[in-house]
Amino acid sequence: MKKSRSRASVKQMSGLFGKTRQAWYKAIQRSERQQMQALLVIHEVKKSERTSPAVVSENYIIC
């Protein structure tokens, strides 16, 4: 027996929150961009830790 699922469209979901489809997709893109930037920062910090761990540790304490 097939299970029936209620699938709401992006238009319906965004309409519930008073947003347009474009705003919905823009928010998704913004979130993905922020995640990518965070990953790049983590990568650079880890790379710096490998080359000079003492300097990176001092910078963490200062910040």
C-alpha positions in Angstrom: 0.0 0.0 0.0 1.3 3.4 -0.9 1.7 6.1 1.8 0.3 9.4 0.7 2.4 12.4 1.7 1.2 15.9 1.9 3.8 17.9 0.0 3.6 21.7 0.2 5.2 23.7 -2.5 7.8 26.4 -1.9 5.1 28.9 -3.0 2.7 27.6 -0.3 5.3 27.5 2.4 6.7 30.9 1.7 3.2 32.3 1.5 2.6 31.1 5.0 5.4 33.3 6.3 4.6 36.2 4.1 7.6 35.8 1.9 8.0 35.3 -1.9 9.6 32.3 -3.5 12.5 34.6 -4.5 13.0 35.6 -0.8 12.9 31.9 0.1 15.6 30.9 -2.3 17.7 34.0 -1.5 17.6 33.0 2.2 18.8 29.5 1.3 21.7 30.9 -0.8 22.6 33.3 2.0 22.7 30.4 4.5 24.9 28.2 2.1 27.3 31.2 1.6 27.6 31.7 5.3 28.3 28.0 5.9 31.0 28.1 3.1 32.7 31.1 4.6 32.7 29.5 8.1 34.3 26.4 6.6 37.0 28.5 4.9 37.8 30.3 8.1 38.1 27.0 10.0 40.3 25.7 7.2 42.6 28.7 7.4 42.9 28.5 11.2 43.8 24.8 11.0 46.4 25.6 8.3 47.9 28.3 10.5 47.9 26.0 13.5 50.0 23.5 11.6 52.6 26.1 10.5 52.9 28.1 13.7 50.8 26.8 16.6 52.2 29.2 19.2 51.2 32.3 17.2 47.7 31.1 16.6 47.2 30.2 20.3 48.3 33.8 21.3 45.9 35.3 18.8 43.0 33.3 20.3 43.9 34.6 23.8 44.0 38.2 22.6 40.7 38.0 20.7 
